[in-house]
């Protein structure tokens, strides 16, 4: 019991309440009613306060319940040099991919590739995957003393059809609000 209480207190210590970071507090104030922000050292979660039904169609409210969330990843604020270095790396990778396309003559392939073209395409695809693995994910923006990163999980729920539909539109509006509220990287 005592260990659980200590773990709980330690966990609370790593959660930044919106009031502790002015930029996050400003974001929370700008959210529509019924949405809250929770930030830790590594994550910013914007969550709707009420669960919604996942609907098969507009009039079907019998699906599973889901709580809408937008999950962003946080890192200590990137310096201008870190961003410039990452952009330079990404530019080089992009140029290398373009060169690879020329090397394997990807643009010259037929709609129905020949056996030789399929072999070239396979080699190109492997090389492209290796190069893409070197791409550096850039922050979406900076918010306060953190760099904010989006990811596949950030927007995953935006594809759902929910009932009631209003929170979904609000979630889409919040995505734009986040971009507006946080300063450009």
C-alpha positions as a Markdown table, in Angstrom:
| # | Residue | x | y | z |
|---|---|---|---|---|
| 1 | Unk | 0.0 | 0.0 | 0.0 |
| 2 | Unk | 2.8 | 2.4 | 0.9 |
| 3 | Unk | 4.7 | 1.6 | -2.3 |
| 4 | Unk | 1.5 | 2.3 | -4.3 |
| 5 | Unk | 1.1 | 5.7 | -2.6 |
| 6 | Unk | 4.7 | 6.7 | -3.3 |
| 7 | Unk | 4.4 | 5.7 | -6.9 |
| 8 | Unk | 1.2 | 7.7 | -7.2 |
| 9 | Unk | 2.9 | 10.8 | -5.8 |
| 10 | Unk | 5.9 | 10.4 | -8.1 |
| 11 | Unk | 3.6 | 10.1 | -11.1 |
| 12 | Unk | 1.8 | 13.2 | -10.1 |
| 13 | Unk | 5.1 | 15.0 | -9.9 |
| 14 | Unk | 5.8 | 14.3 | -13.5 |
| 15 | Unk | 2.5 | 15.7 | -14.7 |
| 16 | Unk | 2.6 | 19.3 | -15.7 |
| 17 | Unk | -0.6 | 21.1 | -15.0 |
| 18 | Unk | -1.6 | 23.7 | -17.6 |
| 19 | Unk | -1.0 | 26.5 | -15.0 |
| 20 | Unk | 2.7 | 25.6 | -14.7 |
| 21 | Unk | 3.5 | 26.3 | -18.4 |
| 22 | Unk | 2.0 | 29.5 | -19.7 |
| 23 | Unk | 1.9 | 28.4 | -23.3 |
| 24 | Unk | 0.0 | 25.2 | -22.4 |
| 25 | Unk | -2.3 | 27.1 | -20.1 |
| 26 | Unk | -3.1 | 29.5 | -23.0 |
| 27 | Unk | -3.9 | 26.5 | -25.2 |
| 28 | Unk | -6.2 | 25.0 | -22.6 |
| 29 | Unk | -8.1 | 28.3 | -22.3 |
| 30 | Unk | -8.6 | 28.5 | -26.0 |
| 31 | Unk | -10.1 | 25.0 | -26.2 |
| 32 | Unk | -13.8 | 24.5 | -26.7 |
| 33 | Unk | -15.8 | 23.7 | -23.6 |
| 34 | Unk | -15.6 | 20.0 | -22.6 |
| 35 | Unk | -11.9 | 19.6 | -23.6 |
| 36 | Unk | -8.9 | 19.4 | -21.3 |
| 37 | Unk | -5.1 | 19.3 | -21.5 |
| 38 | Unk | -2.8 | 17.1 | -19.7 |
| 39 | Unk | 1.0 | 17.4 | -20.2 |
| 40 | Unk | 3.9 | 15.2 | -18.9 |
| 41 | Unk | 7.5 | 15.6 | -19.7 |
| 42 | Unk | 7.1 | 13.6 | -22.9 |
| 43 | Unk | 3.4 | 13.9 | -24.0 |
| 44 | Unk | 0.7 | 16.5 | -24.4 |
| 45 | Unk | -2.8 | 15.0 | -24.5 |
| 46 | Unk | -5.9 | 17.0 | -25.4 |
| 47 | Unk | -9.0 | 15.0 | -24.4 |
| 48 | Unk | -12.7 | 15.4 | -24.7 |
| 49 | Unk | -14.4 | 15.0 | -21.3 |
| 50 | Unk | -17.2 | 12.7 | -22.5 |
| 51 | Unk | -17.1 | 9.5 | -24.3 |
| 52 | Unk | -18.8 | 9.2 | -27.7 |
| 53 | Unk | -20.2 | 6.3 | -29.6 |
| 54 | Unk | -18.4 | 5.0 | -32.6 |
| 55 | Unk | -21.2 | 4.8 | -35.2 |
| 56 | Unk | -21.4 | 2.7 | -38.3 |
| 57 | Unk | -23.6 | 5.4 | -39.8 |
| 58 | Unk | -24.9 | 8.8 | -38.8 |
| 59 | Unk | -28.0 | 7.4 | -37.0 |
| 60 | Unk | -26.3 | 4.4 | -35.3 |
| 61 | Unk | -25.3 | 5.2 | -31.7 |
| 62 | Unk | -24.9 | 1.6 | -30.6 |
| 63 | Unk | -21.2 | 1.1 | -31.3 |
| 64 | Unk | -18.4 | 1.1 | -28.7 |
| 65 | Unk | -17.6 | 4.1 | -26.6 |
| 66 | Unk | -14.5 | 6.1 | -27.2 |
| 67 | Unk | -13.0 | 9.2 | -25.6 |
| 68 | Unk | -11.5 | 11.4 | -28.3 |
| 69 | Unk | -7.9 | 12.3 | -27.7 |
| 70 | Unk | -5.2 | 14.1 | -29.7 |
| 71 | Unk | -1.8 | 12.9 | -28.5 |
| 72 | Unk | 1.3 | 14.9 | -29.2 |
| 73 | Unk | 4.9 | 14.0 | -28.2 |
| 74 | Unk | 7.0 | 16.6 | -26.4 |
| 75 | Unk | 10.8 | 17.0 | -26.3 |
| 76 | Unk | 12.9 | 19.8 | -24.8 |
| 77 | Unk | 12.7 | 22.7 | -27.2 |
| 78 | Unk | 14.8 | 22.2 | -30.2 |
| 79 | Unk | 17.5 | 24.8 | -31.0 |
| 80 | Unk | 17.7 | 26.5 | -34.4 |
| 81 | Unk | 20.8 | 24.5 | -35.1 |
| 82 | Unk | 19.0 | 21.2 | -34.3 |
| 83 | Unk | 16.2 | 22.1 | -36.7 |
| 84 | Unk | 18.7 | 23.3 | -39.4 |
| 85 | Unk | 20.7 | 20.1 | -39.1 |
| 86 | Unk | 17.6 | 17.9 | -39.3 |
| 87 | Unk | 16.3 | 19.9 | -42.4 |
| 88 | Unk | 19.8 | 19.5 | -44.0 |
| 89 | Unk | 19.7 | 15.7 | -43.3 |
| 90 | Unk | 16.2 | 15.4 | -44.8 |
| 91 | Unk | 17.1 | 17.5 | -47.9 |
| 92 | Unk | 20.1 | 15.1 | -48.5 |
| 93 | Unk | 17.9 | 12.0 | -48.1 |
| 94 | Unk | 15.3 | 13.5 | -50.4 |
| 95 | Unk | 18.0 | 14.2 | -53.0 |
| 96 | Unk | 19.4 | 10.7 | -52.6 |
| 97 | Unk | 15.9 | 9.2 | -53.2 |
| 98 | Unk | 15.5 | 11.3 | -56.4 |
| 99 | Unk | 18.9 | 10.0 | -57.5 |
| 100 | Unk | 17.8 | 6.5 | -56.7 |
| 101 | Unk | 14.7 | 7.0 | -58.9 |
| 102 | Unk | 16.9 | 8.0 | -61.8 |
| 103 | Unk | 19.3 | 5.1 | -61.2 |
| 104 | Unk | 16.5 | 2.5 | -61.3 |
| 105 | Unk | 14.7 | 4.4 | -64.1 |
| 106 | Unk | 11.4 | 4.4 | -62.1 |
| 107 | Unk | 9.7 | 7.0 | -64.4 |
| 108 | Unk | 10.4 | 4.9 | -67.5 |
| 109 | Unk | 8.5 | 1.9 | -66.2 |
| 110 | Unk | 5.4 | 0.7 | -68.0 |
| 111 | Unk | 2.0 | 0.5 | -66.4 |
| 112 | Unk | 2.4 | -3.3 | -66.6 |
| 113 | Unk | 6.0 | -3.8 | -65.5 |
| 114 | Unk | 8.1 | -6.4 | -67.3 |
| 115 | Unk | 10.1 | -8.9 | -65.2 |
| 116 | Unk | 13.2 | -6.8 | -65.5 |
| 117 | Unk | 11.2 | -3.7 | -64.4 |
| 118 | Unk | 9.8 | -5.6 | -61.4 |
| 119 | Unk | 13.4 | -6.5 | -60.3 |
| 120 | Unk | 14.4 | -2.9 | -60.6 |
| 121 | Unk | 11.3 | -1.8 | -58.7 |
| 122 | Unk | 12.1 | -4.2 | -55.9 |
| 123 | Unk | 15.6 | -3.0 | -55.6 |
| 124 | Unk | 14.5 | 0.6 | -55.7 |
| 125 | Unk | 11.8 | 0.0 | -53.0 |
| 126 | Unk | 14.4 | -1.6 | -50.7 |
| 127 | Unk | 16.9 | 1.3 | -51.3 |
| 128 | Unk | 14.1 | 3.9 | -50.8 |
| 129 | Unk | 13.1 | 2.3 | -47.5 |
| 130 | Unk | 16.7 | 2.3 | -46.2 |
| 131 | Unk | 17.0 | 6.0 | -47.2 |
| 132 | Unk | 13.6 | 7.0 | -45.6 |
| 133 | Unk | 14.7 | 5.4 | -42.4 |
| 134 | Unk | 17.3 | 8.2 | -42.2 |
| 135 | Unk | 14.7 | 11.0 | -42.3 |
| 136 | Unk | 14.6 | 13.1 | -39.1 |
| 137 | Unk | 11.1 | 13.8 | -37.7 |
| 138 | Unk | 10.9 | 17.6 | -37.3 |
| 139 | Unk | 8.8 | 19.2 | -34.6 |
| 140 | Unk | 5.4 | 20.5 | -35.6 |
| 141 | Unk | 6.1 | 23.6 | -33.6 |
| 142 | Unk | 7.3 | 24.9 | -30.3 |
| 143 | Unk | 5.1 | 25.5 | -27.3 |
| 144 | Unk | 6.6 | 27.1 | -24.3 |
| 145 | Unk | 9.9 | 25.3 | -23.5 |
| 146 | Unk | 9.0 | 22.2 | -25.5 |
| 147 | Unk | 9.1 | 21.1 | -29.1 |
| 148 | Unk | 5.8 | 19.5 | -30.1 |
| 149 | Unk | 5.7 | 16.5 | -32.4 |
| 150 | Unk | 2.7 | 15.0 | -34.1 |
| 151 | Unk | 2.5 | 11.3 | -35.1 |
| 152 | Unk | 0.2 | 8.7 | -36.6 |
| 153 | Unk | -1.4 | 8.3 | -33.2 |
| 154 | Unk | -2.1 | 12.1 | -33.0 |
| 155 | Unk | -4.8 | 12.0 | -35.6 |
| 156 | Unk | -5.9 | 8.4 | -35.6 |
| 157 | Unk | -9.3 | 9.0 | -34.1 |
| 158 | Unk | -10.1 | 11.8 | -36.5 |
| 159 | Unk | -11.1 | 9.1 | -39.0 |
| 160 | Unk | -13.9 | 7.7 | -36.8 |
| 161 | Unk | -17.5 | 8.4 | -37.3 |
| 162 | Unk | -18.9 | 9.3 | -33.9 |
| 163 | Unk | -22.2 | 10.1 | -32.3 |
| 164 | Unk | -22.7 | 12.9 | -31.3 |
| 165 | Unk | -20.7 | 14.4 | -34.3 |
| 166 | Unk | -19.9 | 17.8 | -32.6 |
| 167 | Unk | -16.8 | 16.6 | -30.7 |
| 168 | Unk | -15.3 | 15.3 | -33.9 |
| 169 | Unk | -15.6 | 18.7 | -35.6 |
| 170 | Unk | -14.2 | 20.3 | -32.4 |
| 171 | Unk | -11.2 | 17.9 | -32.5 |
| 172 | Unk | -10.5 | 18.9 | -36.1 |
| 173 | Unk | -10.7 | 22.6 | -35.1 |
| 174 | Unk | -8.4 | 21.9 | -32.2 |
| 175 | Unk | -5.7 | 20.5 | -34.5 |
| 176 | Unk | -5.8 | 23.9 | -36.3 |
| 177 | Unk | -5.8 | 25.7 | -33.0 |
| 178 | Unk | -2.7 | 23.9 | -31.8 |
| 179 | Unk | -0.9 | 24.9 | -35.0 |
| 180 | Unk | -2.0 | 28.5 | -34.4 |
| 181 | Unk | -1.3 | 28.7 | -30.7 |
| 182 | Unk | 2.2 | 27.3 | -30.7 |
| 183 | Unk | 5.0 | 29.3 | -32.3 |
| 184 | Unk | 6.5 | 28.2 | -35.5 |
| 185 | Unk | 9.6 | 25.9 | -35.0 |
